[in-house]
Amino acid sequence: MTAIVPTMTDSGFLFGPAKVSASASDNGGNVWVGVASKRASLSVHVTPSGQLRVWKDGKKVFPAQ
């Protein structure tokens, strides 16, 4: 296995074919993190209480609706 050294960007880093970004945060403790490739994207919202909400290509997938 070959180590991949991430390349830093303004909002996160490039790691191999993935672009990882800290999309947003607010004063209430909410954080949004994104991972994108050429084919798909994930967005993760972490609430102050530790709950996760996940979207794939703009469609909410967790928790299920």
DAPE-V839110 format. One record per residue. N is the residue number from 0. SS is DSSP state (~ for helix, > for strand, _ for the rest). PHI is phi in degrees with one decimal (999 if undefined). D_CENTER is the distance of its C-alpha to the mean C-alpha in whole Angstrom. Layout:
# DAPE-V839110
n: {N N}
ss: {SS SS}
phi: {PHI PHI}
d_center: {D_CENTER D_CENTER}
This chain:
# DAPE-V839110
n: {0 1 2 3 4 5 6 7 8 9 10 11 12 13 14 15 16 17 18 19 20 21 22 23 24 25 26 27 28 29 30 31 32 33 34 35 36 37 38 39 40 41 42 43 44 45 46 47 48 49 50 51 52 53 54 55 56 57 58 59 60 61 62 63 64}
ss: {_ _ _ _ _ _ > > _ _ _ > > > > _ _ > > > > > > > > _ _ _ _ _ > > > > > > _ _ _ _ > > > > > > _ _ _ _ _ > > > > > _ _ > > > > _ _ _}
phi: {999 -103.5 -72.3 -108.7 -91.0 -66.5 -104.0 -73.7 -123.2 -63.3 -115.4 169.4 -156.7 -100.2 -130.6 60.5 -83.8 -101.7 -106.7 -106.8 -137.1 -87.0 -69.9 -168.7 -152.6 -136.4 -69.3 -85.2 97.7 -79.7 -135.6 -120.2 -126.7 -122.4 -132.9 -134.9 -129.0 -65.3 -103.4 -155.0 -142.3 -123.7 -127.6 -118.4 -107.9 -108.9 -86.6 -58.6 -84.4 96.6 -71.8 -113.5 -129.6 -125.0 -119.2 -117.0 50.7 84.5 -109.4 -66.6 -119.0 -150.5 -66.1 -62.0 -91.1}
d_center: {25 24 21 19 19 15 16 15 14 14 11 10 11 12 13 15 14 10 9 6 6 7 7 10 12 16 19 19 16 13 10 7 3 2 4 8 11 15 15 12 8 6 5 5 8 10 14 16 18 15 15 11 11 9 9 10 12 12 14 13 14 14 16 18 20}
